């Protein structure tokens, strides 16, 4: 799972929301909510921001973390 998927899942659970509740509150489809929480790697940024807005968050550019090779 990605940081994004973990963050959304944790925020949802902390608010005691089901995926269905989150879908209804965000206006996004249940399928998309499930895909995001499962770590889908390609999705529309506007949809992700629509979901993150419920938690007072948004996607922002950040430096890429380097891995030790």
PDB file with one MODEL, atoms N, CA, C and O in Angstrom:
MODEL        1
ATOM      1  N   UNK A   1       0.830  -1.191   0.000  1.00  0.00           N
ATOM      2  CA  UNK A   1       0.000   0.000   0.000  1.00  0.00           C
ATOM      3  C   UNK A   1       0.872   1.251   0.000  1.00  0.00           C
ATOM      4  O   UNK A   1       2.007   1.229   0.476  1.00  0.00           O
ATOM      5  N   UNK A   2       0.346   2.303  -0.521  1.00  0.00           N
ATOM      6  CA  UNK A   2       1.079   3.555  -0.581  1.00  0.00           C
ATOM      7  C   UNK A   2       0.749   4.413   0.636  1.00  0.00           C
ATOM      8  O   UNK A   2      -0.190   4.128   1.379  1.00  0.00           O
ATOM      9  N   UNK A   3       1.541   5.472   0.823  1.00  0.00           N
ATOM     10  CA  UNK A   3       1.244   6.410   1.899  1.00  0.00           C
ATOM     11  C   UNK A   3      -0.149   6.997   1.728  1.00  0.00           C
ATOM     12  O   UNK A   3      -0.875   7.177   2.706  1.00  0.00           O
ATOM     13  N   UNK A   4      -0.521   7.294   0.493  1.00  0.00           N
ATOM     14  CA  UNK A   4      -1.831   7.867   0.221  1.00  0.00           C
ATOM     15  C   UNK A   4      -2.941   6.902   0.640  1.00  0.00           C
ATOM     16  O   UNK A   4      -3.875   7.295   1.338  1.00  0.00           O
ATOM     17  N   UNK A   5      -2.841   5.666   0.223  1.00  0.00           N
ATOM     18  CA  UNK A   5      -3.892   4.700   0.554  1.00  0.00           C
ATOM     19  C   UNK A   5      -3.967   4.472   2.056  1.00  0.00           C
ATOM     20  O   UNK A   5      -5.061   4.376   2.612  1.00  0.00           O
ATOM     21  N   UNK A   6      -2.819   4.384   2.720  1.00  0.00           N
ATOM     22  CA  UNK A   6      -2.809   4.213   4.178  1.00  0.00           C
ATOM     23  C   UNK A   6      -3.422   5.411   4.880  1.00  0.00           C
ATOM     24  O   UNK A   6      -4.201   5.252   5.820  1.00  0.00           O
ATOM     25  N   UNK A   7      -3.076   6.602   4.431  1.00  0.00           N
ATOM     26  CA  UNK A   7      -3.599   7.821   5.046  1.00  0.00           C
ATOM     27  C   UNK A   7      -5.109   7.888   4.932  1.00  0.00           C
ATOM     28  O   UNK A   7      -5.797   8.166   5.914  1.00  0.00           O
ATOM     29  N   UNK A   8      -5.623   7.638   3.751  1.00  0.00           N
ATOM     30  CA  UNK A   8      -7.070   7.711   3.546  1.00  0.00           C
ATOM     31  C   UNK A   8      -7.789   6.652   4.380  1.00  0.00           C
ATOM     32  O   UNK A   8      -8.810   6.938   5.006  1.00  0.00           O
ATOM     33  N   UNK A   9      -7.268   5.457   4.386  1.00  0.00           N
ATOM     34  CA  UNK A   9      -7.897   4.380   5.151  1.00  0.00           C
ATOM     35  C   UNK A   9      -7.888   4.700   6.644  1.00  0.00           C
ATOM     36  O   UNK A   9      -8.898   4.507   7.322  1.00  0.00           O
ATOM     37  N   UNK A  10      -6.763   5.185   7.161  1.00  0.00           N
ATOM     38  CA  UNK A  10      -6.675   5.522   8.578  1.00  0.00           C
ATOM     39  C   UNK A  10      -7.611   6.665   8.943  1.00  0.00           C
ATOM     40  O   UNK A  10      -8.279   6.611   9.975  1.00  0.00           O
ATOM     41  N   UNK A  11      -7.667   7.700   8.107  1.00  0.00           N
ATOM     42  CA  UNK A  11      -8.567   8.835   8.365  1.00  0.00           C
ATOM     43  C   UNK A  11     -10.020   8.375   8.359  1.00  0.00           C
ATOM     44  O   UNK A  11     -10.807   8.767   9.221  1.00  0.00           O
ATOM     45  N   UNK A  12     -10.367   7.549   7.391  1.00  0.00           N
ATOM     46  CA  UNK A  12     -11.742   7.039   7.305  1.00  0.00           C
ATOM     47  C   UNK A  12     -12.101   6.265   8.561  1.00  0.00           C
ATOM     48  O   UNK A  12     -13.165   6.478   9.142  1.00  0.00           O
ATOM     49  N   UNK A  13     -11.223   5.371   8.981  1.00  0.00           N
ATOM     50  CA  UNK A  13     -11.484   4.553  10.161  1.00  0.00           C
ATOM     51  C   UNK A  13     -11.527   5.389  11.435  1.00  0.00           C
ATOM     52  O   UNK A  13     -12.320   5.111  12.334  1.00  0.00           O
ATOM     53  N   UNK A  14     -10.676   6.414  11.518  1.00  0.00           N
ATOM     54  CA  UNK A  14     -10.677   7.255  12.717  1.00  0.00           C
ATOM     55  C   UNK A  14     -11.994   8.016  12.861  1.00  0.00           C
ATOM     56  O   UNK A  14     -12.401   8.360  13.971  1.00  0.00           O
ATOM     57  N   UNK A  15     -12.654   8.274  11.736  1.00  0.00           N
ATOM     58  CA  UNK A  15     -13.959   8.936  11.755  1.00  0.00           C
ATOM     59  C   UNK A  15     -15.111   7.937  11.805  1.00  0.00           C
ATOM     60  O   UNK A  15     -16.281   8.312  11.734  1.00  0.00           O
ATOM     61  N   UNK A  16     -14.755   6.652  11.928  1.00  0.00           N
ATOM     62  CA  UNK A  16     -15.736   5.566  11.993  1.00  0.00           C
ATOM     63  C   UNK A  16     -16.674   5.556  10.779  1.00  0.00           C
ATOM     64  O   UNK A  16     -17.884   5.368  10.907  1.00  0.00           O
ATOM     65  N   UNK A  17     -16.082   5.763   9.609  1.00  0.00           N
ATOM     66  CA  UNK A  17     -16.831   5.735   8.356  1.00  0.00           C
ATOM     67  C   UNK A  17     -16.557   4.430   7.625  1.00  0.00           C
ATOM     68  O   UNK A  17     -15.433   3.928   7.638  1.00  0.00           O
ATOM     69  N   UNK A  18     -17.574   3.891   6.995  1.00  0.00           N
ATOM     70  CA  UNK A  18     -17.362   2.763   6.093  1.00  0.00           C
ATOM     71  C   UNK A  18     -16.933   3.314   4.742  1.00  0.00           C
ATOM     72  O   UNK A  18     -17.010   4.519   4.504  1.00  0.00           O
ATOM     73  N   UNK A  19     -16.489   2.441   3.870  1.00  0.00           N
ATOM     74  CA  UNK A  19     -16.159   2.879   2.518  1.00  0.00           C
ATOM     75  C   UNK A  19     -17.409   3.430   1.835  1.00  0.00           C
ATOM     76  O   UNK A  19     -17.323   4.379   1.056  1.00  0.00           O
ATOM     77  N   UNK A  20     -18.557   2.845   2.119  1.00  0.00           N
ATOM     78  CA  UNK A  20     -19.811   3.321   1.548  1.00  0.00           C
ATOM     79  C   UNK A  20     -20.121   4.739   2.039  1.00  0.00           C
ATOM     80  O   UNK A  20     -20.549   5.591   1.260  1.00  0.00           O
ATOM     81  N   UNK A  21     -19.900   4.986   3.345  1.00  0.00           N
ATOM     82  CA  UNK A  21     -20.113   6.325   3.903  1.00  0.00           C
ATOM     83  C   UNK A  21     -19.202   7.340   3.224  1.00  0.00           C
ATOM     84  O   UNK A  21     -19.634   8.432   2.855  1.00  0.00           O
ATOM     85  N   UNK A  22     -17.935   6.965   3.064  1.00  0.00           N
ATOM     86  CA  UNK A  22     -16.967   7.861   2.450  1.00  0.00           C
ATOM     87  C   UNK A  22     -17.333   8.155   0.995  1.00  0.00           C
ATOM     88  O   UNK A  22     -17.176   9.279   0.519  1.00  0.00           O
ATOM     89  N   UNK A  23     -17.810   7.153   0.316  1.00  0.00           N
ATOM     90  CA  UNK A  23     -18.262   7.332  -1.060  1.00  0.00           C
ATOM     91  C   UNK A  23     -19.400   8.342  -1.123  1.00  0.00           C
ATOM     92  O   UNK A  23     -19.392   9.241  -1.963  1.00  0.00           O
ATOM     93  N   UNK A  24     -20.369   8.194  -0.241  1.00  0.00           N
ATOM     94  CA  UNK A  24     -21.528   9.098  -0.237  1.00  0.00           C
ATOM     95  C   UNK A  24     -21.120  10.519   0.133  1.00  0.00           C
ATOM     96  O   UNK A  24     -21.585  11.477  -0.485  1.00  0.00           O
ATOM     97  N   UNK A  25     -20.262  10.664   1.126  1.00  0.00           N
ATOM     98  CA  UNK A  25     -19.850  11.998   1.578  1.00  0.00           C
ATOM     99  C   UNK A  25     -18.972  12.717   0.552  1.00  0.00           C
ATOM    100  O   UNK A  25     -19.041  13.938   0.412  1.00  0.00           O
ATOM    101  N   UNK A  26     -18.155  11.955  -0.155  1.00  0.00           N
ATOM    102  CA  UNK A  26     -17.228  12.563  -1.111  1.00  0.00           C
ATOM    103  C   UNK A  26     -17.832  12.762  -2.494  1.00  0.00           C
ATOM    104  O   UNK A  26     -17.334  13.566  -3.281  1.00  0.00           O
ATOM    105  N   UNK A  27     -18.897  12.037  -2.791  1.00  0.00           N
ATOM    106  CA  UNK A  27     -19.474  12.104  -4.126  1.00  0.00           C
ATOM    107  C   UNK A  27     -18.720  11.256  -5.132  1.00  0.00           C
ATOM    108  O   UNK A  27     -18.954  11.357  -6.336  1.00  0.00           O
ATOM    109  N   UNK A  28     -17.818  10.425  -4.644  1.00  0.00           N
ATOM    110  CA  UNK A  28     -17.045   9.535  -5.506  1.00  0.00           C
ATOM    111  C   UNK A  28     -17.620   8.130  -5.436  1.00  0.00           C
ATOM    112  O   UNK A  28     -18.270   7.768  -4.456  1.00  0.00           O
ATOM    113  N   UNK A  29     -17.384   7.346  -6.465  1.00  0.00           N
ATOM    114  CA  UNK A  29     -17.902   5.989  -6.512  1.00  0.00           C
ATOM    115  C   UNK A  29     -17.225   5.070  -5.502  1.00  0.00           C
ATOM    116  O   UNK A  29     -16.049   5.236  -5.177  1.00  0.00           O
ATOM    117  N   UNK A  30     -17.983   4.110  -5.019  1.00  0.00           N
ATOM    118  CA  UNK A  30     -17.456   3.135  -4.066  1.00  0.00           C
ATOM    119  C   UNK A  30     -16.272   2.383  -4.661  1.00  0.00           C
ATOM    120  O   UNK A  30     -15.300   2.099  -3.961  1.00  0.00           O
ATOM    121  N   UNK A  31     -16.349   2.065  -5.928  1.00  0.00           N
ATOM    122  CA  UNK A  31     -15.251   1.348  -6.586  1.00  0.00           C
ATOM    123  C   UNK A  31     -13.952   2.144  -6.500  1.00  0.00           C
ATOM    124  O   UNK A  31     -12.898   1.573  -6.216  1.00  0.00           O
ATOM    125  N   UNK A  32     -14.013   3.460  -6.742  1.00  0.00           N
ATOM    126  CA  UNK A  32     -12.819   4.290  -6.677  1.00  0.00           C
ATOM    127  C   UNK A  32     -12.273   4.343  -5.246  1.00  0.00           C
ATOM    128  O   UNK A  32     -11.062   4.264  -5.042  1.00  0.00           O
ATOM    129  N   UNK A  33     -13.153   4.476  -4.271  1.00  0.00           N
ATOM    130  CA  UNK A  33     -12.718   4.486  -2.865  1.00  0.00           C
ATOM    131  C   UNK A  33     -11.953   3.204  -2.562  1.00  0.00           C
ATOM    132  O   UNK A  33     -10.875   3.242  -1.970  1.00  0.00           O
ATOM    133  N   UNK A  34     -12.506   2.088  -2.963  1.00  0.00           N
ATOM    134  CA  UNK A  34     -11.849   0.787  -2.716  1.00  0.00           C
ATOM    135  C   UNK A  34     -10.506   0.704  -3.437  1.00  0.00           C
ATOM    136  O   UNK A  34      -9.522   0.238  -2.863  1.00  0.00           O
ATOM    137  N   UNK A  35     -10.462   1.148  -4.680  1.00  0.00           N
ATOM    138  CA  UNK A  35      -9.209   1.100  -5.443  1.00  0.00           C
ATOM    139  C   UNK A  35      -8.133   1.975  -4.798  1.00  0.00           C
ATOM    140  O   UNK A  35      -6.972   1.575  -4.714  1.00  0.00           O
ATOM    141  N   UNK A  36      -8.517   3.160  -4.346  1.00  0.00           N
ATOM    142  CA  UNK A  36      -7.546   4.045  -3.699  1.00  0.00           C
ATOM    143  C   UNK A  36      -7.004   3.387  -2.438  1.00  0.00           C
ATOM    144  O   UNK A  36      -5.793   3.373  -2.216  1.00  0.00           O
ATOM    145  N   UNK A  37      -7.890   2.844  -1.610  1.00  0.00           N
ATOM    146  CA  UNK A  37      -7.457   2.207  -0.364  1.00  0.00           C
ATOM    147  C   UNK A  37      -6.613   0.953  -0.619  1.00  0.00           C
ATOM    148  O   UNK A  37      -5.827   0.550   0.239  1.00  0.00           O
ATOM    149  N   UNK A  38      -6.770   0.347  -1.775  1.00  0.00           N
ATOM    150  CA  UNK A  38      -5.981  -0.838  -2.112  1.00  0.00           C
ATOM    151  C   UNK A  38      -4.660  -0.482  -2.780  1.00  0.00           C
ATOM    152  O   UNK A  38      -3.875  -1.365  -3.124  1.00  0.00           O
ATOM    153  N   UNK A  39      -4.416   0.820  -2.965  1.00  0.00           N
ATOM    154  CA  UNK A  39      -3.129   1.248  -3.486  1.00  0.00           C
ATOM    155  C   UNK A  39      -3.056   1.425  -4.981  1.00  0.00           C
ATOM    156  O   UNK A  39      -1.968   1.355  -5.554  1.00  0.00           O
ATOM    157  N   UNK A  40      -4.183   1.654  -5.631  1.00  0.00           N
ATOM    158  CA  UNK A  40      -4.155   1.896  -7.080  1.00  0.00           C
ATOM    159  C   UNK A  40      -3.146   3.000  -7.377  1.00  0.00           C
ATOM    160  O   UNK A  40      -3.112   4.017  -6.684  1.00  0.00           O
ATOM    161  N   UNK A  41      -2.339   2.804  -8.385  1.00  0.00           N
ATOM    162  CA  UNK A  41      -1.247   3.736  -8.655  1.00  0.00           C
ATOM    163  C   UNK A  41      -1.568   4.806  -9.688  1.00  0.00           C
ATOM    164  O   UNK A  41      -0.835   5.789  -9.797  1.00  0.00           O
ATOM    165  N   UNK A  42      -2.641   4.639 -10.444  1.00  0.00           N
ATOM    166  CA  UNK A  42      -2.986   5.680 -11.415  1.00  0.00           C
ATOM    167  C   UNK A  42      -4.438   6.088 -11.202  1.00  0.00           C
ATOM    168  O   UNK A  42      -5.355   5.268 -11.230  1.00  0.00           O
ATOM    169  N   UNK A  43      -4.607   7.385 -10.989  1.00  0.00           N
ATOM    170  CA  UNK A  43      -5.948   7.929 -10.803  1.00  0.00           C
ATOM    171  C   UNK A  43      -5.923   9.422 -11.058  1.00  0.00           C
ATOM    172  O   UNK A  43      -4.856  10.035 -11.100  1.00  0.00           O
ATOM    173  N   UNK A  44      -7.077   9.996 -11.225  1.00  0.00           N
ATOM    174  CA  UNK A  44      -7.169  11.430 -11.491  1.00  0.00           C
ATOM    175  C   UNK A  44      -6.903  12.207 -10.205  1.00  0.00           C
ATOM    176  O   UNK A  44      -7.478  11.921  -9.154  1.00  0.00           O
ATOM    177  N   UNK A  45      -6.018  13.196 -10.315  1.00  0.00           N
ATOM    178  CA  UNK A  45      -5.663  13.992  -9.139  1.00  0.00           C
ATOM    179  C   UNK A  45      -6.854  14.771  -8.607  1.00  0.00           C
ATOM    180  O   UNK A  45      -6.976  14.947  -7.394  1.00  0.00           O
ATOM    181  N   UNK A  46      -7.733  15.238  -9.478  1.00  0.00           N
ATOM    182  CA  UNK A  46      -8.885  15.999  -8.992  1.00  0.00           C
ATOM    183  C   UNK A  46      -9.799  15.129  -8.132  1.00  0.00           C
ATOM    184  O   UNK A  46     -10.392  15.615  -7.168  1.00  0.00           O
ATOM    185  N   UNK A  47      -9.914  13.857  -8.473  1.00  0.00           N
ATOM    186  CA  UNK A  47     -10.736  12.933  -7.680  1.00  0.00           C
ATOM    187  C   UNK A  47     -10.081  12.667  -6.325  1.00  0.00           C
ATOM    188  O   UNK A  47     -10.765  12.611  -5.303  1.00  0.00           O
ATOM    189  N   UNK A  48      -8.775  12.506  -6.318  1.00  0.00           N
ATOM    190  CA  UNK A  48      -8.067  12.292  -5.056  1.00  0.00           C
ATOM    191  C   UNK A  48      -8.199  13.526  -4.174  1.00  0.00           C
ATOM    192  O   UNK A  48      -8.443  13.404  -2.973  1.00  0.00           O
ATOM    193  N   UNK A  49      -8.041  14.709  -4.751  1.00  0.00           N
ATOM    194  CA  UNK A  49      -8.191  15.939  -3.974  1.00  0.00           C
ATOM    195  C   UNK A  49      -9.618  16.113  -3.471  1.00  0.00           C
ATOM    196  O   UNK A  49      -9.829  16.644  -2.381  1.00  0.00           O
ATOM    197  N   UNK A  50     -10.586  15.679  -4.243  1.00  0.00           N
ATOM    198  CA  UNK A  50     -11.983  15.734  -3.809  1.00  0.00           C
ATOM    199  C   UNK A  50     -12.164  14.886  -2.551  1.00  0.00           C
ATOM    200  O   UNK A  50     -12.867  15.286  -1.624  1.00  0.00           O
ATOM    201  N   UNK A  51     -11.538  13.734  -2.524  1.00  0.00           N
ATOM    202  CA  UNK A  51     -11.609  12.844  -1.365  1.00  0.00           C
ATOM    203  C   UNK A  51     -10.820  13.418  -0.187  1.00  0.00           C
ATOM    204  O   UNK A  51     -11.317  13.453   0.938  1.00  0.00           O
ATOM    205  N   UNK A  52      -9.594  13.864  -0.446  1.00  0.00           N
ATOM    206  CA  UNK A  52      -8.750  14.399   0.626  1.00  0.00           C
ATOM    207  C   UNK A  52      -9.348  15.648   1.267  1.00  0.00           C
ATOM    208  O   UNK A  52      -9.107  15.913   2.445  1.00  0.00           O
ATOM    209  N   UNK A  53     -10.124  16.416   0.507  1.00  0.00           N
ATOM    210  CA  UNK A  53     -10.740  17.633   1.041  1.00  0.00           C
ATOM    211  C   UNK A  53     -11.633  17.328   2.245  1.00  0.00           C
ATOM    212  O   UNK A  53     -11.782  18.169   3.132  1.00  0.00           O
ATOM    213  N   UNK A  54     -12.221  16.147   2.282  1.00  0.00           N
ATOM    214  CA  UNK A  54     -13.050  15.766   3.430  1.00  0.00           C
ATOM    215  C   UNK A  54     -12.244  15.708   4.721  1.00  0.00           C
ATOM    216  O   UNK A  54     -12.797  15.857   5.811  1.00  0.00           O
ATOM    217  N   UNK A  55     -10.940  15.493   4.596  1.00  0.00           N
ATOM    218  CA  UNK A  55     -10.060  15.387   5.756  1.00  0.00           C
ATOM    219  C   UNK A  55      -9.224  16.649   5.953  1.00  0.00           C
ATOM    220  O   UNK A  55      -8.302  16.672   6.769  1.00  0.00           O
ATOM    221  N   UNK A  56      -9.553  17.699   5.197  1.00  0.00           N
ATOM    222  CA  UNK A  56      -8.787  18.939   5.292  1.00  0.00           C
ATOM    223  C   UNK A  56      -7.386  18.806   4.730  1.00  0.00           C
ATOM    224  O   UNK A  56      -6.453  19.446   5.216  1.00  0.00           O
ATOM    225  N   UNK A  57      -7.232  17.967   3.692  1.00  0.00           N
ATOM    226  CA  UNK A  57      -5.932  17.698   3.087  1.00  0.00           C
ATOM    227  C   UNK A  57      -6.007  17.903   1.582  1.00  0.00           C
ATOM    228  O   UNK A  57      -7.093  18.004   1.012  1.00  0.00           O
ATOM    229  N   UNK A  58      -4.828  17.965   0.937  1.00  0.00           N
ATOM    230  CA  UNK A  58      -4.743  18.016  -0.523  1.00  0.00           C
ATOM    231  C   UNK A  58      -3.408  17.452  -0.969  1.00  0.00           C
ATOM    232  O   UNK A  58      -2.453  17.391  -0.194  1.00  0.00           O
ATOM    233  N   UNK A  59      -3.353  17.039  -2.232  1.00  0.00           N
ATOM    234  CA  UNK A  59      -2.091  16.588  -2.819  1.00  0.00           C
ATOM    235  C   UNK A  59      -1.196  17.796  -3.049  1.00  0.00           C
ATOM    236  O   UNK A  59      -1.658  18.844  -3.501  1.00  0.00           O
ATOM    237  N   UNK A  60       0.068  17.648  -2.742  1.00  0.00           N
ATOM    238  CA  UNK A  60       1.024  18.724  -2.989  1.00  0.00           C
ATOM    239  C   UNK A  60       2.296  18.133  -3.574  1.00  0.00           C
ATOM    240  O   UNK A  60       2.596  16.962  -3.339  1.00  0.00           O
ATOM    241  N   UNK A  61       3.045  18.918  -4.327  1.00  0.00           N
ATOM    242  CA  UNK A  61       4.339  18.425  -4.808  1.00  0.00           C
ATOM    243  C   UNK A  61       5.292  18.282  -3.619  1.00  0.00           C
ATOM    244  O   UNK A  61       5.339  19.137  -2.734  1.00  0.00           O
ATOM    245  N   UNK A  62       6.022  17.223  -3.619  1.00  0.00           N
ATOM    246  CA  UNK A  62       7.001  16.993  -2.558  1.00  0.00           C
ATOM    247  C   UNK A  62       8.236  16.335  -3.175  1.00  0.00           C
ATOM    248  O   UNK A  62       8.132  15.628  -4.177  1.00  0.00           O
ATOM    249  N   UNK A  63       9.394  16.567  -2.580  1.00  0.00           N
ATOM    250  CA  UNK A  63      10.602  15.931  -3.106  1.00  0.00           C
ATOM    251  C   UNK A  63      10.460  14.402  -3.053  1.00  0.00           C
ATOM    252  O   UNK A  63       9.900  13.840  -2.111  1.00  0.00           O
ATOM    253  N   UNK A  64      10.967  13.777  -4.059  1.00  0.00           N
ATOM    254  CA  UNK A  64      10.954  12.321  -4.113  1.00  0.00           C
ATOM    255  C   UNK A  64      11.955  11.773  -3.124  1.00  0.00           C
ATOM    256  O   UNK A  64      13.089  12.247  -3.050  1.00  0.00           O
ATOM    257  N   UNK A  65      11.541  10.777  -2.366  1.00  0.00           N
ATOM    258  CA  UNK A  65      12.460  10.151  -1.416  1.00  0.00           C
ATOM    259  C   UNK A  65      13.412   9.251  -2.160  1.00  0.00           C
ATOM    260  O   UNK A  65      13.014   8.494  -3.045  1.00  0.00           O
ATOM    261  N   UNK A  66      14.653   9.339  -1.798  1.00  0.00           N
ATOM    262  CA  UNK A  66      15.671   8.482  -2.432  1.00  0.00           C
ATOM    263  C   UNK A  66      15.761   7.169  -1.675  1.00  0.00           C
ATOM    264  O   UNK A  66      15.642   7.121  -0.451  1.00  0.00           O
ATOM    265  N   UNK A  67      15.972   6.119  -2.429  1.00  0.00           N
ATOM    266  CA  UNK A  67      16.196   4.827  -1.800  1.00  0.00           C
ATOM    267  C   UNK A  67      17.671   4.516  -1.853  1.00  0.00           C
ATOM    268  O   UNK A  67      18.350   4.860  -2.820  1.00  0.00           O
ATOM    269  N   UNK A  68      18.165   3.876  -0.831  1.00  0.00           N
ATOM    270  CA  UNK A  68      19.577   3.476  -0.814  1.00  0.00           C
ATOM    271  C   UNK A  68      19.775   2.305  -1.749  1.00  0.00           C
ATOM    272  O   UNK A  68      19.109   1.277  -1.628  1.00  0.00           O
ATOM    273  N   UNK A  69      20.673   2.465  -2.660  1.00  0.00           N
ATOM    274  CA  UNK A  69      20.924   1.408  -3.642  1.00  0.00           C
ATOM    275  C   UNK A  69      22.213   0.684  -3.333  1.00  0.00           C
ATOM    276  O   UNK A  69      22.590  -0.240  -4.053  1.00  0.00           O
TER     277      UNK A  69
ENDMDL
END
